[in-house]
């Protein structure tokens, strides 16, 4: 069995770790995946996946979810 690879949906940024990418992103239906090569990229993907889970469970409103994603994207761009 192959080792899991960390991937991010090119459309919405959803992060996963799998031996092969799914046909479609479970969050947005996107078809394209990009590999996450650095530990920082993988950590960001894990944090965003947690946000998506909270949003899916309705523990985070749509507005809170969008604000948090935007804040994380802004801080990631500033850092790197």
N, C-alpha and C positions, 0 to 999 in steps of 0.2 A: 504494500500500500504506500502511496506517495505521501510526503509530508504536506500538511495544510499550508496554503499560500494565503497571505493577507491581501484582500482585494477591496477596491472602493468603486461604487457605481459612478460612472462618469457623468451621469445626469443629476443625481441628487446627493451624492457623497456618502451614501449608506455603506458601511464597512462590514465585511464578512471575512471569515477564515475557512477555506474549504480546499479540498484537493483539486477540485475543478469548479469553475464558475457556474452558477445556475443559468438557465436559459434567459430568465428575466429577473430584474431586481424586485424583491418582494415589497419594497416600499413605493416605487414609482413606475415599475414596469419597464425601466430602461434595459437596453440590450448590450451596453458596452461597459466593460470593467477595466480598471487600471490597477496594476500591482502597487502595493505599499511597501516601499523598500527600506525605510528608516524606522527605528524604534519610535521616533516622535510621530511619524505618520500613522503607525499602528496604534499608538496611544490615543491620538485624536479620533481615529476611527472607532475605537472601543468606547470612548466617551460619547461620541455622536450616536452610536448604536444604543447606548443606555438612554439617551434622550428620546430616541425613536420609540423604545420600549415604553417609557413613561407616557409618551404621547398616545401610543396605541392603547394603553390601559386607562386612558382618560384621566391620568394623574397630573397631566400637564396640558393646559389649554392650547388651542391653536396659536394664539398670540404669544403666550409664554414660550412655546416651542420655537416659533420663528425668531423671536428676540434672542433667545439663547443661541440658536444656530448662527445668527448674524454676528453676535458678540464673539463667538468662538472663531468664526471665519476671519473677523477683523483682527483678533489677537494673533491668529496663526500667520496672517499676511504680514503683520508688523514684526513678528519674530523671525520670519524667514525667507 
